[in-house]
């Protein structure tokens, strides 16, 4: 049994927190054996199933890390958060929401069943594949590199360096994503795409192939936790309305068809990817207890062993434990 946190008269220093997080990561690592690697993207099967790591960064820069923290991985569906943000910044929130809804589906992320059965004119939300591909089509630019440039610039502004595109993963996705091509053709049929299909899909595959580490996800999360503002520079990097809308979608739609359970049991906005990454956001809390990260934090998790919904199986258990012990829930 993992030792819990005594919220009474605790001393919040880094050694104390580090010890707890180290214990928790070690304890939940055993659950990696219960999951499976994503097999429909061949290169992702080369990941180490037993890896598990977490990075937690407060809006003040205070950071706790543990486990496999330096493993680079492709961002996959976590990219949907930042594509949506950039599309809203380029085209306006109203324009984007006229073309993609904000409702959870309860269906798998790569399903188009609800679109067909209910004869919807726009995808349910920006985080299912149909919605994400639609949003990607809204990005400005005549080439995939032009469309992606604002996403890279946003990340570079926040991270202080420009993430790389993993060309091998991109090629692997491009060659094997039959389901996404089927979704794309359906979107063409109902008139959802604003750029040509091949260009849209090439951009989409590339955005999913951006490579990060969990410390990057934690840093990106701090900006969202602080409603789009960087506390170091006092610069508004993401408009407050857009940051808050992104967090609302992360809470209701960010963990595929397990989003409802995650919201109920963990209670913080999050977005996962099938590479095993999770970005989570704990906004500032008003609490009397002596708890860490009361001013808010960003959390990055990496654990490539996935559950049936496509989420990191050990990563979710670890996040649930930390959210409970440190009272991170927004509810």
FIKOLFI-410937 format. One record per residue (C-alpha): x, y, z. Coordinates in steps of 0.1 Angstrom, whole numbers, always signed. Last residue first. Example, Ala and Ser with C-alpha at 12.3 -4.5 7.8 and 13.67 -1.06 7.14 Angstrom:
NODE       u       v       w
NODE    +137     -11     +71
NODE    +123     -45     +78
This chain:
NODE       u       v       w
NODE    -144    +201     -79
NODE    -111    +213     -94
NODE     -94    +182     -82
NODE     -58    +187     -70
NODE     -64    +175     -34
NODE     -27    +166     -29
NODE     -34    +129     -19
NODE     -64    +125     -43
NODE     -48    +142     -73
NODE     -16    +122     -67
NODE     -34     +89     -65
NODE     -55     +95     -96
NODE     -24    +107    -115
NODE      -6     +74    -107
NODE     -36     +53    -117
NODE     -39     +72    -149
NODE      -2     +68    -157
NODE      -2     +31    -150
NODE     -28     +24    -177
NODE     -16     +51    -202
NODE     -47     +58    -222
NODE     -58     +41    -254
NODE     -94     +32    -242
NODE     -84      -5    -238
NODE     -56      +4    -214
NODE     -21     +14    -226
NODE     +15      +6    -218
NODE     +34     +36    -230
NODE     +38     +53    -196
NODE     +47     +90    -198
NODE     +32    +117    -176
NODE     +34    +154    -177
NODE     +18    +176    -151
NODE     +12    +214    -151
NODE      +7    +232    -119
NODE     -15    +255     -99
NODE     -10    +281     -72
NODE     -18    +254     -45
NODE     +11    +234     -59
NODE     +18    +215     -26
NODE      -6    +214      +3
NODE      -8    +231     +37
NODE     -46    +230     +40
NODE     -67    +262     +38
NODE     -76    +257      +2
NODE     -84    +279     -27
NODE     -70    +261     -57
NODE     -50    +273     -87
NODE     -55    +253    -118
NODE     -43    +217    -120
NODE     -35    +207    -156
NODE     -27    +173    -171
NODE      -7    +163    -201
NODE      -6    +126    -207
NODE     +18    +106    -228
NODE     +16     +69    -235
NODE     +23     +70    -273
NODE     -15     +67    -277
NODE     -20    +102    -265
NODE     -37    +117    -235
NODE     -53    +150    -226
NODE     -60    +162    -191
NODE     -82    +187    -172
NODE     -84    +178    -135
NODE    -110    +158    -115
NODE     -92    +125    -109
NODE    -121    +102    -101
NODE    -151    +119    -117
NODE    -132    +137    -145
NODE    -113    +105    -153
NODE    -145     +85    -153
NODE    -162    +108    -177
NODE    -132    +110    -200
NODE    -129     +72    -204
NODE    -142     +74    -240
NODE    -111     +94    -251
NODE     -92    +110    -222
NODE     -95    +147    -232
NODE    -133    +150    -238
NODE    -149    +166    -207
NODE    -118    +178    -188
NODE     -97    +185    -218
NODE    -125    +203    -234
NODE    -129    +226    -204
NODE     -91    +232    -204
NODE     -91    +242    -241
NODE    -120    +266    -234
NODE    -101    +282    -205
NODE     -70    +286    -226
NODE     -90    +301    -255
NODE    -108    +326    -233
NODE     -75    +336    -216
NODE     -57    +343    -248
NODE     -25    +321    -251
NODE      +9    +336    -246
NODE      -2    +364    -222
NODE     +32    +377    -210
NODE     +39    +382    -174
NODE     +75    +372    -182
NODE     +80    +346    -155
NODE     +43    +341    -148
NODE     +36    +330    -184
NODE      -1    +336    -190
NODE     -25    +313    -208
NODE     -50    +308    -180
NODE     -24    +300    -154
NODE     -30    +263    -156
NODE     -28    +265    -194
NODE      +7    +280    -191
NODE     +17    +255    -165
NODE      +6    +226    -187
NODE     +31    +235    -214
NODE     +58    +232    -188
NODE     +45    +198    -176
NODE     +43    +186    -212
NODE     +79    +197    -218
NODE     +91    +179    -186
NODE     +73    +148    -199
NODE     +96    +147    -230
NODE     +87    +159    -265
NODE     +86    +148    -301
NODE     +62    +161    -327
NODE     +48    +131    -346
NODE     +11    +139    -340
NODE     +15    +173    -357
NODE     +31    +155    -386
NODE      +2    +130    -391
NODE     -23    +159    -390
NODE      -4    +180    -415
NODE      -1    +151    -439
NODE     -38    +144    -433
NODE     -48    +180    -442
NODE     -26    +182    -472
NODE     -40    +149    -485
NODE     -76    +160    -479
NODE     -74    +195    -495
NODE     -80    +223    -470
NODE    -113    +236    -455
NODE    -126    +202    -445
NODE    -161    +196    -432
NODE    -181    +193    -464
NODE    -200    +161    -456
NODE    -183    +140    -482
NODE    -148    +155    -474
NODE    -154    +146    -437
NODE    -162    +110    -448
NODE    -130    +109    -469
NODE    -110    +121    -439
NODE    -125     +94    -416
NODE    -115     +68    -441
NODE     -80     +82    -442
NODE     -79     +82    -405
NODE     -88     +45    -405
NODE     -62     +36    -430
NODE     -34     +52    -410
NODE      -6     +28    -420
NODE     +17     +46    -444
NODE     +13     +81    -430
NODE     +16     +69    -394
NODE     +49     +51    -401
NODE     +62     +81    -422
NODE     +55    +104    -393
NODE     +70     +81    -368
NODE    +102     +80    -388
NODE    +103    +118    -393
NODE    +101    +125    -356
NODE     +95    +163    -358
NODE    +117    +182    -334
NODE    +107    +205    -306
NODE    +119    +241    -309
NODE    +135    +254    -277
NODE    +125    +278    -249
NODE     +95    +257    -239
NODE     +67    +283    -239
NODE     +78    +303    -270
NODE     +91    +272    -287
NODE     +57    +255    -282
NODE     +38    +284    -297
NODE     +63    +287    -326
NODE     +60    +250    -334
NODE     +22    +253    -334
NODE     +24    +285    -356
NODE     +47    +266    -381
NODE     +24    +236    -385
NODE      +2    +250    -413
NODE     +32    +263    -432
NODE     +50    +230    -429
NODE     +19    +212    -441
NODE     +17    +234    -472
NODE      -6    +262    -483
NODE     -10    +277    -448
NODE     -36    +288    -423
NODE     -50    +261    -400
NODE     -86    +252    -406
NODE     -79    +217    -420
NODE     -62    +208    -387
NODE     -95    +216    -370
NODE    -114    +191    -392
NODE     -87    +164    -386
NODE     -90    +170    -349
NODE    -128    +167    -350
NODE    -128    +135    -369
NODE    -100    +121    -347
NODE    -118    +128    -314
NODE    -102    +157    -296
NODE    -118    +187    -314
NODE    -154    +178    -304
NODE    -185    +161    -317
NODE    -177    +164    -354
NODE    -199    +187    -377
NODE    -230    +183    -398
NODE    -243    +154    -378
NODE    -262    +126    -395
NODE    -270    +110    -361
NODE    -260     +75    -372
NODE    -232     +87    -395
NODE    -215    +112    -372
NODE    -220     +89    -343
NODE    -204     +60    -361
NODE    -173     +80    -371
NODE    -150     +63    -346
NODE    -113     +70    -341
NODE    -115     +83    -306
NODE    -138     +55    -294
NODE    -173     +65    -284
NODE    -188     +82    -253
NODE    -191    +112    -276
NODE    -183    +143    -254
NODE    -197    +176    -268
NODE    -177    +207    -278
NODE    -187    +209    -315
NODE    -166    +215    -346
NODE    -172    +238    -376
NODE    -191    +267    -360
NODE    -168    +262    -330
NODE    -138    +272    -351
NODE    -153    +304    -365
NODE    -166    +314    -330
NODE    -132    +309    -314
NODE    -113    +330    -339
NODE     -94    +320    -371
NODE     -58    +323    -361
NODE     -60    +322    -323
NODE     -88    +296    -324
NODE     -68    +274    -348
NODE     -37    +278    -326
NODE     -56    +266    -295
NODE     -72    +237    -314
NODE     -38    +226    -328
NODE     -24    +229    -293
NODE     -50    +206    -277
NODE     -49    +182    -306
NODE     -12    +177    -302
NODE     -19    +156    -271
NODE     -33    +131    -297
NODE      +3    +120    -307
NODE     +30    +138    -287
NODE     +58    +116    -300
NODE     +82    +103    -273
NODE    +115    +113    -258
NODE    +125     +94    -226
NODE    +141    +118    -201
NODE    +117    +114    -172
NODE    +116     +76    -167
NODE    +108     +77    -130
NODE    +104    +109    -109
NODE    +102    +146    -113
NODE     +93    +175     -90
NODE     +94    +210    -103
NODE     +90    +245     -88
NODE     +87    +269    -117
NODE     +63    +294    -101
NODE     +34    +280    -122
NODE     +43    +247    -106
NODE     +59    +219    -125
NODE     +51    +182    -121
NODE     +71    +156    -141
NODE     +61    +119    -141
NODE     +76     +87    -154
NODE     +67     +52    -163
NODE     +85     +28    -186
NODE     +77      -9    -184
NODE     +63     -12    -219
NODE     +96      +0    -235
NODE     +87     +15    -268
NODE     +94      -4    -301
NODE     +57     -10    -306
NODE     +53     +27    -312
NODE     +71     +23    -345
NODE     +43      +1    -359
NODE     +15     +26    -354
NODE     -15      +2    -352
NODE      +2     -16    -324
NODE      -2      +8    -295
NODE     +16      -9    -266
NODE      -4     -31    -242
NODE     -14     -27    -206
NODE     -15     -49    -175
NODE     +23     -51    -171
NODE     +25     -13    -167
NODE      +6     -18    -135
NODE     +38     -27    -116
NODE     +50      +9    -122
NODE     +23     +21     -97
NODE     +43     +14     -66
NODE     +76     +27     -80
NODE     +59     +59     -92
NODE     +42     +64     -58
NODE     +74     +59     -38
NODE     +94     +83     -59
NODE     +65    +108     -56
NODE     +66    +106     -18
NODE    +103    +109     -15
NODE    +104    +139     -39
NODE     +78    +157     -19
NODE     +98    +155     +13
NODE    +131    +163      -4
NODE    +115    +193     -22
NODE    +101    +209      +9
NODE     +65    +213     +20
NODE     +66    +205     +57
NODE     +34    +189     +68
NODE     +14    +203     +96
NODE     -18    +183     +89
NODE     -23    +171     +53
NODE      -9    +137     +62
NODE      +0    +122     +28
NODE      -7     +86     +20
NODE     +17     +56     +21
NODE     +13     +34      -9
NODE      +0      +0      +0
